[in-house]
Amino acid sequence: MTEETINTPPETPDEQTPETSKQTPAEPHSEAAQTEAHTHAAPSPLEAELAAAKERHLRLLADFDNMRKRQARELEERTARANERLLNALIPVFDHFEMALSAAKEDSPFVQGVRMIAEEFRKVLEQSGAEVIDAQEGSAFDPMAHEALSMAPHGNVPQGHIVSQFRKGWKLGAKVVRPAQVIVSAGAPQAPAETSAETSEEEA
């Protein structure tokens, strides 16, 4: 008995098995998805160290700025206190100049020279930030800048206004170093007729 050879025809591309006809699904992660995943990923040690270094740098800058402001404020306060002490020491000297000039009875060359020195002295004080508090007659009494020595009735000056100044005051910037000493008006004096009428009413 002879063996018969069975010729099996080759498979054509259209005749694929079900297993081979199954296509491999596409990759689920696109380039955008990979970028997003990389963004939300945990930072690397170098990135964390860089962020910490930046934070330390910002804190150092803030601390340095606060220290610079504090030193400038302390220097300004020390300068103001030193100027105030110096002004308190020089004010009596200026007062003596003014008292000597007010007591002078003649306008001699000597008196004129002393007046010029006093004026220069005053200019030096004002250039250093000091300012004279000169309470003019008739101006309103200011308890922050004036010191009332007494009250006196006055026919022309209203009540609560300055009648005369006993001693000038001084201030350094906005701070009053020494208030001006003044006499304050108590208002117009009471008329004698009114006084007599009130006395008669009281006796009745």
GROMACS elastic network, one bead per residue, 0.5 to 0.9 nm:
[ bonds ]
;  ai    aj funct       b0    kb
    8    11     6  0.89468   500
    9    12     6  0.88860   500
   11    14     6  0.80380   500
   11    15     6  0.61182   500
   11    16     6  0.74456   500
   12    15     6  0.52975   500
   12    16     6  0.74135   500
   13    16     6  0.62089   500
   16    19     6  0.80405   500
   16    20     6  0.62043   500
   16    21     6  0.61362   500
   17    20     6  0.53544   500
   17    21     6  0.61174   500
   17    22     6  0.88860   500
   18    22     6  0.65188   500
   19    22     6  0.56713   500
   20    23     6  0.75745   500
   25    28     6  0.84722   500
   26    29     6  0.89092   500
   27    30     6  0.73373   500
   28    33     6  0.88628   500
   29    32     6  0.79361   500
   29    33     6  0.56062   500
   29    34     6  0.63276   500
   30    33     6  0.52169   500
   30    34     6  0.62894   500
   30    35     6  0.87830   500
   31    34     6  0.50728   500
   31    35     6  0.62658   500
   31    36     6  0.87262   500
   32    35     6  0.50605   500
   32    36     6  0.62276   500
   32    37     6  0.85672   500
   33    36     6  0.51044   500
   33    37     6  0.60938   500
   33    38     6  0.85369   500
   34    37     6  0.50564   500
   34    38     6  0.61174   500
   34    39     6  0.86193   500
   35    38     6  0.50498   500
   35    39     6  0.61898   500
   35    40     6  0.88248   500
   36    39     6  0.50033   500
   36    40     6  0.63678   500
   36    41     6  0.85326   500
   37    40     6  0.53337   500
   37    41     6  0.60884   500
   38    41     6  0.50432   500
   38    42     6  0.83533   500
   39    42     6  0.82048   500
   39    43     6  0.87356   500
   40    43     6  0.85264   500
   41    44     6  0.88530   500
   43    46     6  0.79856   500
   43    47     6  0.58921   500
   43    48     6  0.62872   500
   44    47     6  0.52494   500
   44    48     6  0.63305   500
   44    49     6  0.86707   500
   45    48     6  0.51357   500
   45    49     6  0.61121   500
   45    50     6  0.85868   500
   46    49     6  0.50912   500
   46    50     6  0.61311   500
   46    51     6  0.86576   500
   47    50     6  0.50499   500
   47    51     6  0.62100   500
   47    52     6  0.86431   500
   48    51     6  0.51454   500
   48    52     6  0.62201   500
   48    53     6  0.86168   500
   49    52     6  0.51039   500
   49    53     6  0.61337   500
   49    54     6  0.86572   500
   50    53     6  0.50413   500
   50    54     6  0.62063   500
   50    55     6  0.86705   500
   51    54     6  0.51293   500
   51    55     6  0.62813   500
   51    56     6  0.87183   500
   52    55     6  0.50934   500
   52    56     6  0.62189   500
   52    57     6  0.85929   500
   53    56     6  0.51050   500
   53    57     6  0.61349   500
   53    58     6  0.87189   500
   54    57     6  0.50130   500
   54    58     6  0.62675   500
   54    59     6  0.86867   500
   55    58     6  0.51855   500
   55    59     6  0.62664   500
   55    60     6  0.86555   500
   56    59     6  0.51242   500
   56    60     6  0.61639   500
   56    61     6  0.86592   500
   57    60     6  0.51313   500
   57    61     6  0.62499   500
   57    62     6  0.87102   500
   58    61     6  0.50962   500
   58    62     6  0.62371   500
   58    63     6  0.86395   500
   59    62     6  0.50842   500
   59    63     6  0.61008   500
   59    64     6  0.85145   500
   60    63     6  0.50591   500
   60    64     6  0.60329   500
   60    65     6  0.85387   500
   61    64     6  0.51143   500
   61    65     6  0.61459   500
   61    66     6  0.86465   500
   62    65     6  0.51410   500
   62    66     6  0.62069   500
   62    67     6  0.86063   500
   63    66     6  0.51672   500
   63    67     6  0.61301   500
   63    68     6  0.85993   500
   64    67     6  0.50754   500
   64    68     6  0.61139   500
   64    69     6  0.86525   500
   65    68     6  0.51039   500
   65    69     6  0.62504   500
   65    70     6  0.86008   500
   66    69     6  0.51852   500
   66    70     6  0.61019   500
   66    71     6  0.86190   500
   67    70     6  0.50408   500
   67    71     6  0.61013   500
   67    72     6  0.85580   500
   68    71     6  0.52292   500
   68    72     6  0.61991   500
   68    73     6  0.86405   500
   69    72     6  0.51222   500
   69    73     6  0.61470   500
   69    74     6  0.86167   500
   70    73     6  0.51054   500
   70    74     6  0.61258   500
   70    75     6  0.85476   500
   71    74     6  0.50831   500
   71    75     6  0.60512   500
   71    76     6  0.85350   500
   72    75     6  0.51242   500
   72    76     6  0.61763   500
   72    77     6  0.86706   500
   73    76     6  0.51046   500
   73    77     6  0.62165   500
   73    78     6  0.86789   500
   74    77     6  0.50714   500
   74    78     6  0.61477   500
   74    79     6  0.85533   500
   75    78     6  0.51406   500
   75    79     6  0.61128   500
   75    80     6  0.85651   500
   76    79     6  0.51373   500
   76    80     6  0.61442   500
   76    81     6  0.86868   500
   77    80     6  0.50869   500
   77    81     6  0.62231   500
   77    82     6  0.86215   500
   78    81     6  0.51723   500
   78    82     6  0.61491   500
   78    83     6  0.85982   500
   79    82     6  0.51036   500
   79    83     6  0.61146   500
   79    84     6  0.85248   500
   80    83     6  0.51332   500
   80    84     6  0.60896   500
   80    85     6  0.86879   500
   80   172     6  0.84631   500
   81    84     6  0.50305   500
   81    85     6  0.62425   500
   81    86     6  0.86334   500
   82    85     6  0.52161   500
   82    86     6  0.62373   500
   82    87     6  0.86031   500
   83    86     6  0.50648   500
   83    87     6  0.60312   500
   83    88     6  0.85661   500
   83   128     6  0.80676   500
   83   129     6  0.86751   500
   83   130     6  0.89659   500
   83   172     6  0.81950   500
   84    87     6  0.50564   500
   84    88     6  0.61508   500
   84    89     6  0.86498   500
   84   130     6  0.89846   500
   84   172     6  0.70480   500
   84   177     6  0.71719   500
   85    88     6  0.51583   500
   85    89     6  0.63530   500
   85    90     6  0.88178   500
   86    89     6  0.51171   500
   86    90     6  0.62766   500
   86    91     6  0.86808   500
   87    90     6  0.50844   500
   87    91     6  0.59336   500
   87   125     6  0.76948   500
   87   130     6  0.76765   500
   87   170     6  0.87304   500
   87   172     6  0.82899   500
   87   177     6  0.81568   500
   88    91     6  0.54977   500
   88    92     6  0.75324   500
   88   177     6  0.74165   500
   88   178     6  0.82384   500
   89    92     6  0.66701   500
   89    93     6  0.77367   500
   90    93     6  0.52967   500
   90    94     6  0.65884   500
   90    95     6  0.88683   500
   90   125     6  0.85964   500
   91    94     6  0.51770   500
   91    95     6  0.62672   500
   91    96     6  0.88302   500
   91   170     6  0.80897   500
   92    96     6  0.62917   500
   92    97     6  0.87373   500
   93    96     6  0.52020   500
   93    97     6  0.65169   500
   93    98     6  0.89319   500
   94    97     6  0.50572   500
   94    98     6  0.64220   500
   94    99     6  0.87200   500
   94   118     6  0.68518   500
   94   121     6  0.73961   500
   94   122     6  0.74810   500
   95    98     6  0.51606   500
   95    99     6  0.61483   500
   95   100     6  0.85610   500
   95   167     6  0.82933   500
   95   168     6  0.84840   500
   96    99     6  0.50440   500
   96   100     6  0.60278   500
   96   101     6  0.85120   500
   97   100     6  0.52169   500
   97   101     6  0.62331   500
   97   102     6  0.86792   500
   97   114     6  0.75434   500
   97   115     6  0.78417   500
   97   117     6  0.86136   500
   97   118     6  0.60623   500
   98   101     6  0.50662   500
   98   102     6  0.60805   500
   98   103     6  0.85663   500
   98   115     6  0.83240   500
   98   118     6  0.75028   500
   99   102     6  0.51145   500
   99   103     6  0.61670   500
   99   104     6  0.86870   500
  100   103     6  0.52102   500
  100   104     6  0.63119   500
  100   111     6  0.88938   500
  100   114     6  0.86906   500
  101   104     6  0.51847   500
  101   105     6  0.86308   500
  101   111     6  0.69807   500
  101   112     6  0.89851   500
  101   114     6  0.75466   500
  101   115     6  0.68465   500
  102   105     6  0.80034   500
  104   107     6  0.73982   500
  104   108     6  0.89616   500
  104   111     6  0.71341   500
  105   108     6  0.89766   500
  106   111     6  0.76249   500
  107   110     6  0.79178   500
  107   111     6  0.57734   500
  107   112     6  0.65088   500
  108   111     6  0.51592   500
  108   112     6  0.62695   500
  108   113     6  0.86397   500
  109   113     6  0.61375   500
  109   114     6  0.86919   500
  110   113     6  0.50818   500
  110   114     6  0.63276   500
  110   115     6  0.86346   500
  111   114     6  0.50924   500
  111   115     6  0.61288   500
  111   116     6  0.86382   500
  112   116     6  0.62220   500
  112   117     6  0.87141   500
  113   116     6  0.50966   500
  113   117     6  0.63081   500
  113   118     6  0.86812   500
  114   117     6  0.50677   500
  114   118     6  0.61799   500
  114   119     6  0.86154   500
  115   118     6  0.50937   500
  115   119     6  0.61903   500
  115   120     6  0.86823   500
  116   119     6  0.50838   500
  116   120     6  0.62386   500
  116   121     6  0.85398   500
  117   120     6  0.51266   500
  117   121     6  0.60551   500
  117   122     6  0.85888   500
  118   122     6  0.61724   500
  118   123     6  0.86939   500
  119   122     6  0.50679   500
  119   123     6  0.62937   500
  119   124     6  0.87655   500
  120   123     6  0.50433   500
  120   124     6  0.62862   500
  120   125     6  0.87415   500
  121   124     6  0.52431   500
  121   125     6  0.64578   500
  121   126     6  0.88015   500
  122   125     6  0.51674   500
  122   126     6  0.62450   500
  122   127     6  0.86492   500
  122   131     6  0.89628   500
  122   132     6  0.87293   500
  123   126     6  0.50485   500
  123   127     6  0.60647   500
  123   128     6  0.86327   500
  124   127     6  0.51173   500
  124   128     6  0.64149   500
  124   130     6  0.88366   500
  125   128     6  0.51806   500
  125   129     6  0.68369   500
  125   130     6  0.54957   500
  125   131     6  0.75773   500
  126   129     6  0.52307   500
  126   131     6  0.54939   500
  126   132     6  0.79728   500
  126   172     6  0.89552   500
  127   130     6  0.70172   500
  127   131     6  0.88672   500
  128   172     6  0.86776   500
  129   171     6  0.85452   500
  129   172     6  0.58289   500
  129   173     6  0.60749   500
  130   170     6  0.68418   500
  130   171     6  0.57707   500
  130   173     6  0.65685   500
  131   169     6  0.85493   500
  131   170     6  0.56772   500
  131   171     6  0.53817   500
  131   172     6  0.63074   500
  131   173     6  0.75417   500
  132   168     6  0.69376   500
  132   169     6  0.58730   500
  132   171     6  0.65571   500
  133   145     6  0.73890   500
  133   146     6  0.84539   500
  133   168     6  0.58885   500
  133   170     6  0.51947   500
  133   171     6  0.69287   500
  133   176     6  0.88100   500
  133   178     6  0.86768   500
  133   179     6  0.73470   500
  133   180     6  0.62855   500
  134   165     6  0.80568   500
  134   167     6  0.85785   500
  134   168     6  0.55097   500
  134   169     6  0.65734   500
  134   170     6  0.84112   500
  134   180     6  0.71059   500
  135   138     6  0.87126   500
  135   139     6  0.69573   500
  135   140     6  0.88350   500
  135   141     6  0.85406   500
  135   145     6  0.89181   500
  135   146     6  0.77526   500
  135   162     6  0.73849   500
  135   164     6  0.78586   500
  135   165     6  0.62412   500
  135   167     6  0.89719   500
  135   168     6  0.71547   500
  135   169     6  0.82319   500
  135   180     6  0.68173   500
  135   181     6  0.85045   500
  135   182     6  0.74931   500
  136   139     6  0.57132   500
  136   140     6  0.89304   500
  136   162     6  0.71372   500
  136   163     6  0.82627   500
  136   164     6  0.73152   500
  136   165     6  0.73199   500
  137   140     6  0.87662   500
  137   157     6  0.80600   500
  137   161     6  0.77855   500
  137   162     6  0.53128   500
  137   163     6  0.52153   500
  137   164     6  0.55260   500
  137   165     6  0.74897   500
  138   141     6  0.88440   500
  138   156     6  0.85281   500
  138   157     6  0.57284   500
  138   158     6  0.75898   500
  138   161     6  0.55374   500
  138   162     6  0.51868   500
  138   163     6  0.61936   500
  138   164     6  0.83145   500
  138   185     6  0.89035   500
  139   142     6  0.89578   500
  139   157     6  0.88777   500
  139   160     6  0.89863   500
  139   161     6  0.55636   500
  139   162     6  0.56273   500
  139   163     6  0.83786   500
  140   160     6  0.64790   500
  140   162     6  0.61987   500
  141   144     6  0.89612   500
  141   145     6  0.82951   500
  141   146     6  0.66403   500
  141   147     6  0.87206   500
  141   148     6  0.83310   500
  141   160     6  0.59447   500
  141   161     6  0.51259   500
  141   162     6  0.58922   500
  141   182     6  0.86484   500
  141   184     6  0.72151   500
  142   145     6  0.54857   500
  142   146     6  0.54886   500
  142   147     6  0.82784   500
  142   161     6  0.89016   500
  143   146     6  0.51807   500
  143   147     6  0.65017   500
  143   148     6  0.80343   500
  143   179     6  0.86703   500
  144   147     6  0.81750   500
  144   176     6  0.77056   500
  144   179     6  0.75668   500
  145   169     6  0.76083   500
  145   170     6  0.86947   500
  145   171     6  0.85381   500
  145   176     6  0.65582   500
  145   178     6  0.79584   500
  145   180     6  0.64349   500
  146   169     6  0.76630   500
  146   178     6  0.86795   500
  146   181     6  0.59325   500
  146   182     6  0.66862   500
  147   179     6  0.58161   500
  147   180     6  0.57826   500
  147   182     6  0.60626   500
  147   183     6  0.85046   500
  148   151     6  0.74701   500
  148   162     6  0.88653   500
  148   180     6  0.84023   500
  148   181     6  0.59587   500
  148   182     6  0.51354   500
  148   183     6  0.57670   500
  148   184     6  0.63416   500
  149   166     6  0.85046   500
  149   181     6  0.63453   500
  149   182     6  0.59057   500
  149   183     6  0.57356   500
  149   184     6  0.78191   500
  150   182     6  0.76286   500
  150   183     6  0.53255   500
  150   184     6  0.63396   500
  150   185     6  0.86519   500
  151   160     6  0.87946   500
  151   163     6  0.87114   500
  151   183     6  0.57562   500
  151   185     6  0.54678   500
  151   186     6  0.55377   500
  152   163     6  0.79975   500
  152   183     6  0.70611   500
  152   184     6  0.63193   500
  152   185     6  0.50892   500
  152   186     6  0.52011   500
  152   187     6  0.77378   500
  152   189     6  0.88827   500
  153   157     6  0.84882   500
  153   159     6  0.80592   500
  153   184     6  0.84495   500
  153   185     6  0.54356   500
  153   187     6  0.51384   500
  153   188     6  0.55452   500
  153   189     6  0.52438   500
  153   190     6  0.86889   500
  154   157     6  0.55932   500
  154   158     6  0.73544   500
  154   159     6  0.80605   500
  154   163     6  0.75383   500
  154   185     6  0.57757   500
  154   186     6  0.67384   500
  154   187     6  0.56162   500
  154   189     6  0.62269   500
  155   158     6  0.75773   500
  155   185     6  0.88703   500
  155   187     6  0.68221   500
  155   189     6  0.63082   500
  156   187     6  0.83562   500
  156   188     6  0.71805   500
  157   160     6  0.84950   500
  157   161     6  0.64025   500
  157   162     6  0.73584   500
  157   163     6  0.65197   500
  157   184     6  0.89366   500
  157   185     6  0.62830   500
  157   186     6  0.86513   500
  157   187     6  0.69169   500
  157   188     6  0.76209   500
  158   161     6  0.57944   500
  158   162     6  0.84966   500
  158   163     6  0.89921   500
  158   185     6  0.64011   500
  158   186     6  0.75102   500
  158   187     6  0.52735   500
  158   188     6  0.70936   500
  159   162     6  0.84737   500
  159   184     6  0.75345   500
  159   188     6  0.74883   500
  160   184     6  0.60621   500
  160   185     6  0.56368   500
  160   186     6  0.65524   500
  160   187     6  0.75382   500
  161   183     6  0.86387   500
  161   184     6  0.56402   500
  161   185     6  0.55548   500
  161   186     6  0.82835   500
  161   187     6  0.87189   500
  162   165     6  0.75033   500
  162   182     6  0.65582   500
  162   183     6  0.59077   500
  162   185     6  0.59838   500
  163   182     6  0.73821   500
  163   183     6  0.54452   500
  163   184     6  0.53977   500
  163   185     6  0.56439   500
  164   181     6  0.89439   500
  164   182     6  0.57954   500
  164   183     6  0.53338   500
  164   184     6  0.74156   500
  164   185     6  0.89660   500
  165   168     6  0.70109   500
  165   180     6  0.72938   500
  165   181     6  0.60406   500
  165   183     6  0.62712   500
  166   180     6  0.76408   500
  166   181     6  0.53388   500
  166   182     6  0.53921   500
  166   183     6  0.73580   500
  167   179     6  0.87088   500
  167   180     6  0.56811   500
  167   181     6  0.50828   500
  167   182     6  0.71232   500
  168   178     6  0.84146   500
  168   179     6  0.74259   500
  168   181     6  0.65802   500
  168   182     6  0.85612   500
  169   176     6  0.80443   500
  169   177     6  0.77094   500
  169   178     6  0.51227   500
  169   181     6  0.71655   500
  170   175     6  0.89730   500
  170   176     6  0.62918   500
  170   177     6  0.56539   500
  170   178     6  0.51472   500
  170   179     6  0.64168   500
  170   180     6  0.73360   500
  171   174     6  0.67642   500
  171   175     6  0.55341   500
  171   178     6  0.65356   500
  171   179     6  0.78422   500
  172   175     6  0.53367   500
  172   176     6  0.62837   500
  172   177     6  0.63990   500
  173   176     6  0.79469   500
  176   179     6  0.63788   500
  178   181     6  0.89788   500
  185   188     6  0.81465   500
  186   189     6  0.80867   500
  187   190     6  0.88665   500
  188   191     6  0.87304   500
  190   193     6  0.85672   500
  190   194     6  0.70120   500
  190   195     6  0.70124   500
  191   194     6  0.54344   500
  191   195     6  0.64134   500
  191   196     6  0.88873   500
  192   196     6  0.61708   500
  192   197     6  0.86288   500
  193   196     6  0.51294   500
  193   197     6  0.61940   500
  193   198     6  0.86062   500
  194   197     6  0.50829   500
  194   198     6  0.61473   500
  194   199     6  0.85485   500
  195   198     6  0.52029   500
  195   199     6  0.61650   500
  195   200     6  0.86978   500
  196   199     6  0.50076   500
  196   200     6  0.61840   500
  196   201     6  0.86524   500
  197   200     6  0.51336   500
  197   201     6  0.62382   500
  197   202     6  0.86505   500
  198   201     6  0.51086   500
  198   202     6  0.62300   500
  198   203     6  0.87237   500
  199   202     6  0.51376   500
  199   203     6  0.62774   500
  199   204     6  0.86740   500
  200   203     6  0.51125   500
  200   204     6  0.61461   500
  201   204     6  0.51113   500
